[in-house]
Amino acid sequence: MEKISHYKSIVELHEKSGFDPPKNPLLSLMTCKELMTYSVGQDRFTGDFYMIALKKIKFGHILYGKTKYDHSNGSAVFMKPRQIIEVRNVQFAEKGFVMFFHEDYLSGHLLNEQIKKYGYFEYEINEALHISPSEEVIMWELYEKIRKEYDENFDEFSREIILSHIDSILKYSDRFYKRQFVDRSTNISGTMVKKFLTVLNDYFKEEKHLNEGLPSVNFMANKLAVSPRYLSDILKQETGKTALEHLHIYLIGEAKNLLLSSESNVAGIAYDLGFESPSYFTRLFKKVVGVTPVQYKKETIM
């Protein structure tokens, strides 16, 4: 089995990677000019810290989740604590930065809870944020403000100031991702919701639900080659509804059709659709439609 190292501290990560010790044990800032060609950690690793990185690479690879990042587009990458990552023999095409901050650095601060709301920490590496030149300027300005505090002004105000700039990076990144979703949804290859519905239609057409049960968000994401969180976020951007909501809408649409076109009772329809229990089917139907399946059928055929 492949070894996965875990680093409880940023200091330990620096030691194992051959970096100079960080100036703050809970915060590490490095530019790609300082790092040049580098590998991080030993083997694949996890840590009790967040990472924000902005970089273009010439060669080498970054493995994050299940996918490799090995292209030269300017991208921002976000890692949350205890996600698996591997960086091997990376040489950068031009300047970039890497920022690690321990989860304890956020303790007692509003950002400790707010950061958990940013879905892009759940994305795979192939869903990295591709930023425009003007967006890159903003990211660098914020990084330089953090770096100034990190290098020159460590006092009782520094942590609050640094966290406010990190918060700004996260908020801007959220905005930039929304722009990226819009750009991708207008691509000639089609929108994500169309692809999503195609996968669903094929799943039921091939009657996989009878043997494998209801498709999950994880299943749909895997078929569409994206992470579950990215799938939900891009669908939310396109339609206002998450992946799970789209699954529910589709299932209830199929249920309505069966209720009005077959003689099966509610339990039979539930099992025909792949539900494990009629009670769950009834609860979901009422949640989406507002009435039970029996009430719906009765009111519709009257």
N, C-alpha and C positions, 0 to 999 in steps of 0.2 A: 504493500500500500504506500502511496506517495506521501512523504512527510509534509505536514503543514505546521509551520512554526507559529507560535502566538506570542506577541509582544505586549506586555502589560504597560510598558512605558515607552515614550518617544526616545528617551535616553538609551534604552536597550536596543531599539531599532537602529539608532545612529551607531552604536558600538558594533553591532553585528554587520552593518553595512560599510564600515570604514569611514564614516563621516565624522567631522569634528563634533564635539558635544554641543547640543543646542544651548542657546543663551538662557532659555527658560525651559525647565523640565517638562512643562505642559504645552509648549508651543515651539514649532520649528518652521523656519522660513529659509528656503534655498532657491536661488535662481539656477536655470539650466546652464548658464555660463560658469557658475561655480562648480556645478556637478560634472559638466562635459559628458563623458561616457560613464555610465554607472549602472549598477544593479542594486536593488534594494532588498535587504533582508537575506535570508537563506531559504532556498526552495520557495515554495508557495507559503504565504504567511497571512495572518490576520493580526489585528491589533485593537487596543481599546481607545482608538482615536479616529477622528475624521481626517479626510484628505481632500483638498481642493488643488487641482493642478491645471495649468494652462501650458500647452506644449505642441510643437510639431516635431516629428522624429524622422531621421534619415533611415535608420535601420534598427534592428532589435525588435523586441515586442513587449507589450504590456498585456498580461492576461488578467482579466477582471471578470468574475462570475464564470461564465462558460465560453466567453468569446475573446478573440485576440484583437488588439488594436495595433495595427502595423502600417498605417497609411500616413501621409504627410500633411493632411489637412489640419489647420489650426483648430484645436478642440479644447474644451474645458471638461474635466472629468471629476466626478464627485464620488467619494467613498465614505461609507459610514462604518462605525465600529463593528468588528467581527465579520466583515465581508472578506472573502478570499481574494488576494491579489498577488500577482507575480510581475516583477520588472526585471528583464534580462538584457544586458548588453545594449542598452539604448543609447544612441547618439542623436543629439538634437539638431534639427535643420537650422533653427534660429532660436532666439531667446524665448524663455518660458519661465514659469515658476512652479514650485511645489510647496504646499503649505500643509503641515500636520498640526492638529490641535486636539489634545486629549479631551475625552468627554468630561473629565473632572474640571477642565478649564471653564466649562459652561455652568457648573453647579451654582445654583442660587440666582442665576440670571434668566431673564425672560427667554433668551435664545435657546436655553436648554429644552424647552417645550416646542418653541417655534420651529426649530430646525427639523423636528420630526415630521412636520407637515409638508416638507419639500420632497415631492415624489421622486425627483431625479436622483436622489441617493439610492433608489431601488433599481435604477436602470442598468442595463448591461453596457459594456464598453463600446459596442457598435452603435449605441444610442447616445454617444457623447454629444455635447453641445458644440456645434460648429458656428463659431462666432465670426461676425463681419469685422472689417478693419475698424470701423467706428466703435463697435462693441468692445473690441480688444483694447482700445484706448481707455475706455472706462474701467475695465478690469485691471489694467496696469496702474492707473491712477490710484485705485483703491489699495492695490497691493503695496505700492510705494508708501502710502500713508501708514499702512500697518508696519512696513519695514522700518520706517523712521522711528516709530514708537519702540519697536523691537530692538533697534540698534542704539537709540540715543536717550530715550525718556522713560526708562522703567521706574515708575513711581506709583503712588496710590491711584492715579487716574488712568494709567496705561491700559489695564485690563478692560475697563469700561470703554475706552476709546477704540481699542483693537476690536472688541466684540461688536461695536457699532459699525465698524468698517466691514467686518465679516458678514454681519447682517445685511449690509448694503450689497455686497457681492452676491449673496444668496437671493436677494430680492431682484436684482438686475438679471441674474441667471434665470430666474423664474420668468421674467419678461422675455428674455432672449429665447427661451424654449418655446414660449407661446408663439413667437415669430417663426421659429423653426417648424412648429406644427402646421402653421398656416401655409408656409412655403411648400412643405411636403404634401399637404392635402390637395394643393392645386397642381401637383405633378401629373403629367399625362398618364402615368401608370394607374391612376385611380385613387380614390380615397380609402382610408382604412376601414370605414364602415361598410363599404361595398365588398371589400375583401373578407371582412368579418362575416357578413351575411352569406357570402359564397361558401365559406367553410361550414357554416351552420347548415345551409341547405344541403350540401353534399353529405354531411354527417347523418342527417335524418333520411335523405334519399337512399343512402346505402344501409339504412336501418341499423347503424352502429349503436344507437341508443337502446335497442332491445337487448343487446349483450353486454354493452359497456356502461350503460346508464347515461345520465345527463352529462353533456360536455361541461367542463369547468372553465373558469377564466384561465387557469394555468394551461389547460389543454389548448385553448384557443390561441393563447400567446405563443405557445410552442409551434403550432401550425403556421402562425404568421411570422415566426422568427423574430419576435420581440419579447421583452420582459413583460410580465403581467402588469406592473405599474405603468410602464410606458404605454401599453395598449389602452389601459383605462384613461390615462391622461390625454392621449391623442384623440380618443373617441369623445371624451368630454369636451375637448376643444372643438371638434367637428360638429357634434350633435347636442351637447349639453348633458349627455348621459354617459355613465360609466360602462365598462364591459359587462359587469354583472347585471346592470339594469337592462342592457341590450339582450342579454341571455334571457332574462325574465320576460321581457316584452315578446321575444320570439316564441318562447314556450307557451305563454298565455295566448298568443295568436293561434298557435297550433291547437291549443286546448279548446278555444272558442269554436274553431272549425269542426273539431270532433264532437263537441257537445251538440252542435246543430245539424250535423250530417250523419251521425251514427246512432245506433240504438244502445250503445254501451252506457253503463252507469258510470258514476264519478270514479269509482275505484278502478274500473276497467280502463277508463281513459288515462288515469294517472299512471297505471302500469304500462299502457301502450306508449306513453311518452317517455318512459324511462325513470319515472319517480319511484323511489323506494317505498314510499308510503302515501296512501290517499290523503292522510291528514296534513302532511306537508304540502301536497299539491293544493288542497283546499285553502290552507293558510296563505300560500303564495298568491293564489288566484284572487282571494279577497283583498289582499294587500295591494295588488296591481289594479284590479277592476273596481273594487269597492263593494262587491257583493260576492256571495258564494257561487260556485259553479251551478248548483241547483237553482238558486235564485236567478242567475243570469239566463239560464235556459228557459225558465218559466216566463220571465219578463220579455224575452226576445221573441218567443214563438206565440205570445198572446196576440 
